[in-house]
Amino acid sequence: MSIVARRMSLIKPSPTVAVATKAKELKAQGHDVIGLGAGEPDFDTPEHIKQAAVKAMAEGKTKYAPPAGIPELREAIAAKFVRDNDLSYDIGQISVSCGGKQTIYNAMMASLNPGDEVIIPAPYWVSYPDITLIAEGKPVVVECPAPSYKMTPDQLEAAITPKTKWLILNSPGNPTGAAYTKADLAALGEVLLRHPQVYVMTDDIYEKIVYDGFVFSTIAQVVPDLYDRTLTLNGLSKAYSMTGWRVGYAAGPLDLIGAMNKIQSQSTTSTSTISQWASVTALNGDHDFIAPNNEIFKRRRDMVVDMLNKADGLACPVPEGAFYVYPSCQGMIGKTTPDGKKLETDTDVVTYLLEAEGVACVQGTAFGLSPCFRISYATSDAALEEACTRIQRACANLG
Ligand SMILES: Cc1ncc(COP(=O)(O)O)c(C=O)c1O
């Protein structure tokens, strides 16, 4: 009999992490590979945030933290919600944990009974279905195709059943960068108000990475009647370039937050105390670095979208935020590679791009909507230009 639990057969390792690891391995073996798989900014953590961590260590703030997070950080988060989102939360309604990922994990473990349904618009961030499955829930995937990549109110209405516990919203989204406007959220909110058993988990981790004057909104702000059944989730990883510090947080109903804290108290206890002090400075401090970072991301987005749309067989919508594009590769499917392989799926397409041109992207099947692939443009302009040139060549070489 295997030592491994049956539940492990329900889930797979993160495919995006797998692509990033494979690209690094190939590079280490001397291959000329450009990795476009990683979902993290290539900017360093701002200096004043690093210095706050150094100061915390020097002051001996190196002990266990309460499972909910240090009160100073929860105060800073409460102030952030007021400042950015017009949302008022008591610090007892806030839970801090080891990244947005663990916050979602805690929320699902704390709320799902076996068979509870979780509506997940696709393309989705890879971890939503697998975390749902670990927590014995049932992912209900709703395909939301290009060009908007957003769920419509009719699609939401059709997906809701008496077993629906959660709708997960992610805006701006990974892998598409698509973002819901205030009007989009109000329309989804109208549907949700008709179904009082459904809670909303809104993953706002890319809130600050938006372009062309897009105004970010979150659903509890737009539809205040949903406040009591919304978990508003965010984190420091993306906008603050703090992926390795492992700080994410959520605010919502007291009973849910209490249950999430209980899980945390029996798993990780808390995220790093030092990271939490650095996050206090990040949230309360100077945010001037965000606009120049976004300028760089926008320049890259524009170049990548333009170059991909010039490639034969690709169609790439222009995303409102985050640092990903998600082109359709429908026009490559059915074509033949120079060494005679027929491209039948988006996995074939990304394998071809890697083998023929050394460009590592993530296949659409990982995100629940095919045939597409994801490119992260959180890498240098030069690498992106070279990667897109290679992708154009790979497309041109198909028969
Ligand atoms: C949509 C989305 N949510 C949550 C996360 C988790 O981020 P972290 O655990 O680093 O806070 C990611 C990271 O890729 C993401 O893309």
Ligand as a Chemical Component Dictionary entry (heavy atoms), coordinates in Angstrom:
data_LIG
# 
_chem_comp.id                   LIG 
_chem_comp.type                 NON-POLYMER 
_chem_comp.pdbx_formal_charge   0 
_chem_comp.three_letter_code    LIG 
# 
loop_
_chem_comp_atom.comp_id 
_chem_comp_atom.atom_id 
_chem_comp_atom.alt_atom_id 
_chem_comp_atom.type_symbol 
_chem_comp_atom.charge 
_chem_comp_atom.model_Cartn_x 
_chem_comp_atom.model_Cartn_y 
_chem_comp_atom.model_Cartn_z 
_chem_comp_atom.pdbx_ordinal 
LIG C1 C1 C 0 -4.003 35.397 -9.378 1  
LIG C2 C2 C 0 -3.012 35.047 -8.340 2  
LIG N1 N1 N 0 -3.434 34.935 -7.074 3  
LIG C3 C3 C 0 -2.580 34.620 -6.080 4  
LIG C4 C4 C 0 -1.254 34.410 -6.334 5  
LIG C5 C5 C 0 -0.386 34.021 -5.185 6  
LIG O1 O1 O 0 0.621  34.880 -4.911 7  
LIG P1 P1 P 0 1.407  34.829 -3.534 8  
LIG O2 O2 O 0 1.135  33.511 -2.893 9  
LIG O3 O3 O 0 2.833  35.005 -3.901 10 
LIG O4 O4 O 0 0.871  35.962 -2.721 11 
LIG C6 C6 C 0 -0.758 34.502 -7.647 12 
LIG C7 C7 C 0 0.648  34.219 -7.961 13 
LIG O5 O5 O 0 1.033  33.916 -9.059 14 
LIG C8 C8 C 0 -1.664 34.859 -8.665 15 
LIG O6 O6 O 0 -1.269 34.983 -9.932 16 
# 
loop_
_chem_comp_bond.comp_id 
_chem_comp_bond.atom_id_1 
_chem_comp_bond.atom_id_2 
_chem_comp_bond.value_order 
_chem_comp_bond.pdbx_ordinal 
LIG C1 C2 SING 1  
LIG C2 N1 SING 2  
LIG C2 C8 DOUB 3  
LIG N1 C3 DOUB 4  
LIG C3 C4 SING 5  
LIG C4 C5 SING 6  
LIG C4 C6 DOUB 7  
LIG C5 O1 SING 8  
LIG O1 P1 SING 9  
LIG P1 O2 DOUB 10 
LIG P1 O3 SING 11 
LIG P1 O4 SING 12 
LIG C6 C7 SING 13 
LIG C6 C8 SING 14 
LIG C7 O5 DOUB 15 
LIG C8 O6 SING 16 
# 
